[in-house]
Amino acid sequence: MTRAVNTIERSIEDPSGTMQQVRIHIGESPLLWLHARGHLSERLYLAGERLRQDWERAGMGARVTMSWDNSAPPSRGCRAAPHGPARGDGQIAAKERLHEALDHAGPGLKDILWRVACAGEGLGAAEQALGWPTRAAKLVLTFALERVADYYRVS
C-alpha cells in the first residue's frame, strides 16, 4: 500500500489503552502540520496532543444530541439525555488535568492553546480571532506548549 503525500503513520492510544496504528492527514491537525514541517519539536507536539486527548476524554467538544430511538418522543425543556451515560472517573480526571494544564500555561497563553490544540483552529484564524498581528501565534503557541510540556512532564 502506498502512503499518500499528506499523511503520516502514528501509533496512538485509544480510550481502552490499546495502541493502534493510524494514518493521519497532516492538514487536519494544526499541531501535526507544524510538527511535520519542523516548526514544533517532538516534545511540544506530544504536549499538545496530550492536551487535546484530555479535552476529548473530558467530553468538552461538540456533541450530537439527537436521539435516534423512535420509541420515545423528544422531551421538552430537558437539555440532557434522561438515560445518558454518567460522567466516569476518567472523564472527570481528564477535565481536571485539562484545566490544570491550561492554568499552568497561564492567562495569556491558554487562549491560543485551546484554539489550536483543542479546537483545531489554524494559526491564521486564531491570530485573527484574538486580534494578534500576523505570525505572532506560532511564537506564542511555542511558549504555551513549553509550559504544558512541563505540566505533563513530557521529555
KEKEPA-515335 format. One record per residue: x, y, z of N, C-alpha, C in turn; residue in three letters; residue number from 1. Coordinates in steps of 0.2 Angstrom, whole numbers. Atoms other than C-alpha are relative to their C-alpha. Example, Ala and Ser with C-alpha at 12.3 -4.5 7.8 and 13.67 -1.06 7.14 Angstrom:
+-------+-------+-------+-------+-------+-------+-------+-------+-------+-----+-----+
|  n.xx |  n.yy |  n.zz | ca.xx | ca.yy | ca.zz |  c.xx |  c.yy |  c.zz | res |   n |
+-------+-------+-------+-------+-------+-------+-------+-------+-------+-----+-----+
|     4 |    -6 |     0 |    62 |   -22 |    39 |     4 |     6 |     0 | ala |   1 |
|    -4 |    -6 |    -1 |    68 |    -5 |    36 |    -4 |     5 |     3 | ser |   2 |
+-------+-------+-------+-------+-------+-------+-------+-------+-------+-----+-----+
// end
This chain:
+-------+-------+-------+-------+-------+-------+-------+-------+-------+-----+-----+
|  n.xx |  n.yy |  n.zz | ca.xx | ca.yy | ca.zz |  c.xx |  c.yy |  c.zz | res |   n |
+-------+-------+-------+-------+-------+-------+-------+-------+-------+-----+-----+
|     4 |    -6 |     0 |     0 |     0 |     0 |     4 |     6 |     0 | met |   1 |
|    -4 |    -6 |     1 |     7 |    17 |    -5 |    -3 |     5 |     5 | thr |   2 |
|     2 |    -5 |    -5 |     7 |    31 |     8 |    -1 |     7 |    -4 | arg |   3 |
|     1 |    -6 |     3 |    -1 |    47 |     2 |     5 |     6 |     3 | ala |   4 |
|    -5 |    -5 |    -1 |    10 |    63 |     2 |    -2 |     4 |     7 | val |   5 |
|     2 |    -4 |    -5 |    -1 |    72 |    15 |    -2 |    -4 |     6 | asn |   6 |
|     1 |     4 |    -6 |    -2 |    58 |    28 |     6 |    -3 |     3 | thr |   7 |
|    -5 |     3 |    -4 |     9 |    51 |    41 |    -3 |    -6 |     4 | ile |   8 |
|     2 |     5 |    -4 |     8 |    35 |    51 |     2 |     1 |     7 | glu |   9 |
|    -2 |    -1 |    -7 |     7 |    36 |    70 |    -3 |    -6 |     4 | arg |  10 |
|     3 |     4 |    -5 |     4 |    25 |    85 |    -4 |     4 |     5 | ser |  11 |
|     4 |    -3 |    -5 |   -10 |    31 |    96 |    -3 |    -4 |     5 | ile |  12 |
|     4 |     4 |    -5 |   -18 |    25 |   112 |    -7 |     2 |    -1 | glu |  13 |
|     8 |    -2 |     0 |   -37 |    23 |   111 |    -2 |     0 |     7 | asp |  14 |
|     2 |    -1 |    -7 |   -48 |    26 |   126 |     1 |    -7 |     4 | pro |  15 |
|    -1 |     6 |    -4 |   -46 |     7 |   131 |     7 |    -1 |     2 | ser |  16 |
|    -7 |     1 |    -2 |   -27 |     9 |   132 |     3 |    -4 |    -5 | gly |  17 |
|    -3 |     4 |     5 |   -24 |    -1 |   117 |     4 |     4 |    -6 | thr |  18 |
|    -3 |    -3 |     6 |   -11 |     5 |   104 |    -2 |    -2 |    -6 | met |  19 |
|     2 |     1 |     6 |   -17 |     7 |    87 |     4 |     4 |    -5 | gln |  20 |
|    -3 |    -3 |     5 |    -8 |    11 |    71 |    -5 |     4 |    -5 | gln |  21 |
|     5 |    -4 |     4 |   -17 |    25 |    61 |     4 |     4 |    -5 | val |  22 |
|    -3 |    -5 |     5 |   -14 |    36 |    46 |    -4 |     6 |     1 | arg |  23 |
|     3 |    -6 |    -1 |   -17 |    54 |    49 |     2 |     5 |    -5 | ile |  24 |
|    -1 |    -5 |     5 |   -19 |    68 |    37 |     3 |     6 |     3 | his |  25 |
|    -3 |    -6 |    -4 |    -7 |    82 |    42 |    -3 |     6 |    -1 | ile |  26 |
|     3 |    -7 |     0 |   -18 |    96 |    36 |    -6 |     0 |     5 | gly |  27 |
|     6 |     0 |    -5 |   -32 |    91 |    49 |     2 |     2 |     6 | glu |  28 |
|    -3 |    -2 |    -7 |   -21 |    95 |    64 |     5 |     5 |    -1 | ser |  29 |
|    -5 |    -6 |     0 |   -13 |   112 |    66 |     7 |    -2 |     3 | pro |  30 |
|    -7 |     2 |    -3 |     0 |   104 |    78 |     4 |    -5 |    -4 | leu |  31 |
|    -4 |     5 |     4 |     4 |    90 |    67 |     3 |     3 |    -6 | leu |  32 |
|    -3 |    -3 |     6 |     6 |   101 |    52 |     6 |     4 |     2 | trp |  33 |
|    -6 |    -4 |    -2 |    18 |   112 |    62 |     6 |    -5 |     1 | leu |  34 |
|    -5 |     5 |    -1 |    27 |    97 |    68 |     3 |    -3 |    -6 | his |  35 |
|    -2 |     3 |     6 |    28 |    89 |    51 |     5 |     4 |    -4 | ala |  36 |
|    -5 |    -4 |     4 |    37 |   104 |    44 |     5 |     3 |     4 | arg |  37 |
|    -6 |    -2 |    -4 |    49 |   106 |    58 |    -1 |     6 |     4 | gly |  38 |
|     1 |    -6 |    -4 |    41 |   121 |    67 |    -1 |    -2 |     7 | his |  39 |
|     1 |     2 |    -7 |    37 |   111 |    83 |     4 |    -6 |     1 | leu |  40 |
|    -4 |     6 |    -2 |    49 |    99 |    92 |    -5 |    -6 |     2 | ser |  41 |
|     4 |     6 |    -2 |    43 |    81 |    96 |    -3 |     1 |     7 | glu |  42 |
|     3 |    -2 |    -7 |    41 |    87 |   114 |    -6 |     4 |     0 | arg |  43 |
|     5 |    -4 |     1 |    30 |   101 |   110 |    -6 |    -3 |    -3 | leu |  44 |
|     6 |     4 |     4 |    19 |    91 |    98 |    -3 |    -5 |     5 | tyr |  45 |
|     3 |     5 |    -5 |    17 |    77 |   111 |    -4 |     4 |     6 | leu |  46 |
|     3 |    -4 |    -5 |    12 |    90 |   124 |    -7 |     3 |    -2 | ala |  47 |
|     6 |    -2 |     3 |    -1 |    97 |   113 |    -5 |    -5 |    -1 | gly |  48 |
|     5 |     6 |     1 |    -8 |    80 |   109 |    -3 |    -2 |     6 | glu |  49 |
|     2 |     2 |    -6 |    -9 |    76 |   127 |    -6 |     5 |     3 | arg |  50 |
|     5 |    -5 |    -2 |   -19 |    92 |   130 |    -6 |    -1 |    -4 | leu |  51 |
|     6 |     1 |     4 |   -31 |    88 |   115 |    -3 |    -7 |     2 | arg |  52 |
|     3 |     6 |    -2 |   -33 |    70 |   121 |    -4 |     1 |     7 | gln |  53 |
|     4 |    -1 |    -7 |   -38 |    76 |   139 |    -7 |     4 |    -2 | asp |  54 |
|     6 |    -4 |     2 |   -50 |    89 |   130 |    -5 |    -5 |    -3 | trp |  55 |
|     5 |     5 |     3 |   -58 |    74 |   120 |    -3 |    -4 |     6 | glu |  56 |
|     3 |     5 |    -5 |   -59 |    62 |   135 |    -4 |     4 |     5 | arg |  57 |
|     5 |    -4 |    -5 |   -67 |    76 |   146 |    -6 |     1 |    -3 | ala |  58 |
|     7 |    -1 |     3 |   -81 |    77 |   133 |    -1 |     7 |    -1 | gly |  59 |
|     1 |    -8 |     1 |   -78 |    96 |   130 |    -2 |     2 |    -7 | met |  60 |
|     2 |    -2 |     7 |   -81 |    95 |   111 |    -7 |     0 |    -1 | gly |  61 |
|     7 |     0 |     2 |   -97 |    97 |   102 |    -2 |    -7 |     0 | ala |  62 |
|     3 |     6 |     0 |  -109 |    83 |   104 |    -6 |    -1 |    -5 | arg |  63 |
|     6 |     1 |     3 |  -123 |    75 |    94 |    -5 |    -2 |     5 | val |  64 |
|     5 |     1 |    -6 |  -138 |    76 |   105 |    -7 |    -3 |    -3 | thr |  65 |
|     6 |     3 |     3 |  -151 |    69 |    93 |    -1 |    -8 |     2 | met |  66 |
|     1 |     7 |    -1 |  -159 |    53 |    99 |    -3 |    -4 |    -6 | ser |  67 |
|     2 |     4 |     6 |  -161 |    40 |    85 |    -5 |    -5 |     2 | trp |  68 |
|     5 |     4 |    -3 |  -173 |    30 |    96 |    -7 |     2 |    -2 | asp |  69 |
|     6 |    -2 |     2 |  -190 |    30 |    88 |    -6 |    -1 |     5 | asn |  70 |
|     5 |     2 |    -5 |  -199 |    23 |   103 |    -2 |     5 |     5 | ser |  71 |
|     2 |    -6 |    -4 |  -200 |    39 |   113 |     1 |     6 |    -3 | ala |  72 |
|     0 |    -6 |     3 |  -204 |    56 |   108 |     5 |     5 |     3 | pro |  73 |
|    -4 |    -4 |    -4 |  -192 |    70 |   112 |    -3 |     4 |     5 | pro |  74 |
|     3 |    -4 |    -6 |  -194 |    78 |   129 |     1 |     7 |    -1 | ser |  75 |
|    -1 |    -7 |     1 |  -197 |    96 |   130 |     3 |     3 |     6 | arg |  76 |
|    -3 |    -4 |    -6 |  -187 |   108 |   141 |     6 |    -4 |     3 | gly |  77 |
|    -5 |     4 |    -3 |  -174 |    94 |   145 |     6 |     0 |    -4 | cys |  78 |
|    -6 |    -1 |     4 |  -156 |    98 |   139 |     4 |    -7 |     0 | arg |  79 |
|    -4 |     6 |    -1 |  -148 |    82 |   145 |    -4 |    -6 |    -2 | ala |  80 |
|     3 |     7 |     1 |  -152 |    64 |   139 |    -2 |    -3 |     7 | ala |  81 |
|     2 |     3 |    -7 |  -163 |    56 |   153 |     4 |    -6 |     2 | pro |  82 |
|    -4 |     6 |    -2 |  -153 |    40 |   152 |     7 |     0 |    -3 | his |  83 |
|    -6 |    -1 |     2 |  -137 |    47 |   146 |     6 |    -3 |     4 | gly |  84 |
|    -5 |     2 |    -4 |  -120 |    40 |   152 |     2 |     4 |     5 | pro |  85 |
|    -3 |    -4 |    -6 |  -114 |    46 |   169 |     7 |     2 |    -2 | ala |  86 |
|    -7 |    -2 |     1 |   -98 |    55 |   169 |     4 |    -5 |     4 | arg |  87 |
|    -4 |     5 |    -4 |   -85 |    42 |   174 |     6 |     4 |     3 | gly |  88 |
|    -6 |    -3 |    -3 |   -69 |    45 |   184 |     5 |     2 |    -5 | asp |  89 |
|    -5 |    -2 |     5 |   -58 |    45 |   169 |    -2 |     7 |    -4 | gly |  90 |
|     3 |    -6 |     3 |   -69 |    59 |   161 |     1 |     6 |     5 | gln |  91 |
|    -1 |    -5 |    -5 |   -68 |    69 |   177 |     7 |     2 |     1 | ile |  92 |
|    -7 |    -1 |    -1 |   -50 |    67 |   179 |     3 |     3 |    -6 | ala |  93 |
|    -2 |    -3 |     6 |   -47 |    72 |   161 |    -1 |     7 |     0 | ala |  94 |
|     3 |    -7 |    -1 |   -57 |    88 |   164 |     5 |     4 |     5 | lys |  95 |
|    -4 |    -3 |    -5 |   -47 |    92 |   179 |     8 |     1 |    -3 | glu |  96 |
|    -7 |    -1 |     3 |   -30 |    89 |   170 |     0 |     5 |    -5 | arg |  97 |
|     1 |    -5 |     5 |   -36 |    99 |   156 |     0 |     7 |     3 | leu |  98 |
|     0 |    -6 |    -3 |   -40 |   114 |   167 |     7 |     2 |     3 | his |  99 |
|    -6 |    -1 |    -3 |   -24 |   112 |   177 |     6 |     2 |    -5 | glu | 100 |
|    -5 |    -1 |     5 |   -13 |   111 |   161 |    -1 |     7 |    -3 | ala | 101 |
|     2 |    -7 |     3 |   -22 |   127 |   154 |     2 |     5 |     5 | leu | 102 |
|    -1 |    -5 |    -5 |   -20 |   136 |   171 |     8 |     0 |     1 | asp | 103 |
|    -8 |     1 |     0 |    -1 |   130 |   171 |     3 |     5 |    -5 | his | 104 |
|    -2 |    -4 |     6 |     1 |   139 |   154 |     0 |     7 |     2 | ala | 105 |
|     1 |    -7 |    -2 |    -6 |   155 |   161 |    -5 |     3 |    -4 | gly | 106 |
|     6 |    -4 |     3 |   -19 |   168 |   157 |     1 |     2 |    -7 | pro | 107 |
|    -2 |    -3 |     7 |   -10 |   175 |   141 |     1 |    -5 |    -5 | gly | 108 |
|    -2 |     5 |     4 |    -7 |   158 |   134 |    -5 |    -5 |    -1 | leu | 109 |
|     5 |     5 |     0 |   -22 |   147 |   137 |    -5 |     1 |    -6 | lys | 110 |
|     4 |    -1 |     6 |   -32 |   155 |   123 |     2 |    -3 |    -6 | asp | 111 |
|    -3 |     3 |     6 |   -20 |   150 |   109 |     0 |    -7 |     1 | ile | 112 |
|     0 |     7 |    -1 |   -18 |   133 |   117 |    -7 |    -3 |    -2 | leu | 113 |
|     7 |     3 |     1 |   -37 |   130 |   117 |    -2 |     0 |    -8 | trp | 114 |
|     3 |     0 |     7 |   -40 |   136 |    99 |     4 |    -4 |    -4 | arg | 115 |
|    -4 |     4 |     4 |   -25 |   127 |    91 |     0 |    -7 |     2 | val | 116 |
|    -1 |     7 |    -2 |   -23 |   111 |   101 |    -7 |    -3 |     1 | ala | 117 |
|     7 |     3 |    -1 |   -41 |   108 |   106 |    -5 |     0 |    -5 | cys | 118 |
|     5 |    -1 |     5 |   -52 |   116 |    94 |     2 |    -1 |    -8 | ala | 119 |
|    -3 |     1 |     7 |   -40 |   113 |    79 |    -1 |     6 |    -5 | gly | 120 |
|     0 |    -7 |     4 |   -41 |   131 |    73 |     7 |     1 |    -3 | glu | 121 |
|    -6 |    -2 |     3 |   -27 |   136 |    61 |     3 |     6 |     3 | gly | 122 |
|    -3 |    -6 |    -3 |   -14 |   149 |    67 |    -3 |     6 |    -3 | leu | 123 |
|     2 |    -6 |     3 |   -20 |   162 |    55 |    -7 |     2 |     3 | gly | 124 |
|     6 |    -1 |    -3 |   -38 |   160 |    61 |     0 |     2 |     7 | ala | 125 |
|     0 |    -1 |    -7 |   -33 |   160 |    79 |     3 |     7 |     1 | ala | 126 |
|    -3 |    -7 |     0 |   -22 |   176 |    76 |    -6 |     5 |    -1 | glu | 127 |
|     5 |    -5 |     2 |   -37 |   185 |    68 |    -5 |     0 |     6 | gln | 128 |
|     5 |     0 |    -5 |   -49 |   179 |    82 |     2 |     4 |     6 | ala | 129 |
|    -2 |    -3 |    -6 |   -38 |   185 |    96 |     3 |     7 |    -1 | leu | 130 |
|    -3 |    -6 |     1 |   -33 |   201 |    87 |     7 |     1 |     0 | gly | 131 |
|    -7 |     0 |     0 |   -15 |   197 |    86 |     3 |     2 |    -7 | trp | 132 |
|    -3 |    -2 |     7 |    -3 |   203 |    72 |     2 |    -7 |    -3 | pro | 133 |
|    -2 |     6 |     4 |     2 |   191 |    58 |     6 |    -3 |     3 | thr | 134 |
|    -6 |     4 |    -2 |    14 |   177 |    63 |     2 |     0 |     7 | arg | 135 |
|    -2 |     0 |    -8 |    13 |   180 |    82 |    -2 |    -7 |     3 | ala | 136 |
|     3 |     6 |    -3 |     3 |   164 |    85 |     5 |    -5 |     1 | ala | 137 |
|    -5 |     6 |     0 |    17 |   152 |    81 |     5 |     1 |     6 | lys | 138 |
|    -5 |    -1 |    -6 |    29 |   160 |    94 |    -4 |    -1 |     6 | leu | 139 |
|     3 |     0 |    -6 |    16 |   162 |   107 |    -2 |    -7 |     2 | val | 140 |
|     2 |     7 |     0 |    10 |   144 |   104 |     6 |    -4 |     3 | leu | 141 |
|    -6 |     3 |    -3 |    28 |   138 |   107 |     1 |     1 |     7 | thr | 142 |
|    -1 |    -2 |    -8 |    29 |   147 |   124 |    -5 |    -4 |     4 | phe | 143 |
|     5 |     4 |    -4 |    12 |   139 |   129 |     1 |    -7 |     0 | ala | 144 |
|    -2 |     7 |     1 |    17 |   122 |   123 |     6 |    -2 |     5 | leu | 145 |
|    -6 |     1 |    -4 |    33 |   123 |   133 |    -3 |    -1 |     7 | glu | 146 |
|     3 |     0 |    -7 |    23 |   126 |   149 |    -4 |    -6 |     1 | arg | 147 |
|     4 |     6 |     0 |    11 |   112 |   145 |     4 |    -6 |     0 | val | 148 |
|    -5 |     6 |     0 |    25 |   100 |   141 |     3 |    -1 |     7 | ala | 149 |
|    -3 |     1 |    -7 |    32 |   104 |   159 |    -6 |    -3 |     4 | asp | 150 |
|     5 |     3 |    -4 |    15 |   101 |   166 |    -1 |    -7 |     0 | tyr | 151 |
|     1 |     7 |     1 |    13 |    84 |   158 |     6 |    -4 |     1 | tyr | 152 |
|    -6 |     4 |    -1 |    31 |    80 |   161 |     2 |    -3 |    -6 | arg | 153 |
|    -3 |     3 |     6 |    35 |    77 |   143 |     7 |     2 |    -1 | val | 154 |
|    -7 |    -1 |     1 |    53 |    75 |   140 |     2 |     0 |    -7 | ser | 155 |
+-------+-------+-------+-------+-------+-------+-------+-------+-------+-----+-----+
// end
